[in-house]
Structures are given as structure tokens and as C-alpha cells.
Amino acid sequence: LYLVVGNTFARIDPTTGASTSLAAPPFSFMPWGGLVFHAGHFYGHQGDGLRGFARYSLASQQWEALPNLPAGAVLGAAIDRQSQTYYAYGSY
């Protein structure tokens, strides 16, 4: 289980409850942000109508800032695995 909020990104073992801090994202994730897993990476947007977009590689355990979203996204995240398109709800 992976969670992100603010500048905190963590892995949580649901069996033991133990958490492991991971690399901080390149921006602060707002409570209305989104995060989705696809092909070895977590993709996420900043949320709250902001345009920040990044991905986290499980292999390198590092974040990479990606080009900003074309408009501010508010919440939710999904990837169409066939077209490899990222979707989010927003902006305000």
C-alpha cells in the first residue's frame, strides 16, 4: 500500500502496519491530488486545481517531474492502459 500527501510518500505494510518513508515528491501533493500505478511507476498530479505532474519509479526509487498538466486537476487519477493516457478530474 502506497500513500502520498504533502511532501510525504510512504509504503505501508497492511499486515503489520509498519511504514517506510520513500523519496519526497518534487511538489507538495494536495489532499485533492491523485496517484495511480502503471507499468512499474506511480503517476500523480498535485491536485487542488494545480498543474504539477510527476512519476515515481519503483526500480530507481526516485521521483521524476513531468511536464505540467494542460489545466489544473482537482482529484482522482486513472490511466487508460491501451492508449497510455492519464486522466484526472478538474479543474475548478
C-alpha positions, 0 to 999 in steps of 0.5 A: 500500500502506497500513500502520498500527501504533502511532501510525504510518500510512504509504503505501508505494510497492511499486515503489520502496519509498519511504514517506510518513508520513500523519496519526497515528491518534487511538489507538495501533493494536495489532499485533492491530488491523485496517484495511480500505478502503471507499468512499474511507476506511480503517476500523480498530479498535485491536485487542488486545481494545480498543474504539477505532474510527476512519476515515481519509479519503483526500480530507481526509487526516485521521483521524476517531474513531468511536464505540467498538466494542460489545466489544473486537476482537482482529484482522482487519477486513472490511466487508460492502459491501451492508449497510455493516457492519464486522466484526472478530474478538474479543474475548478 
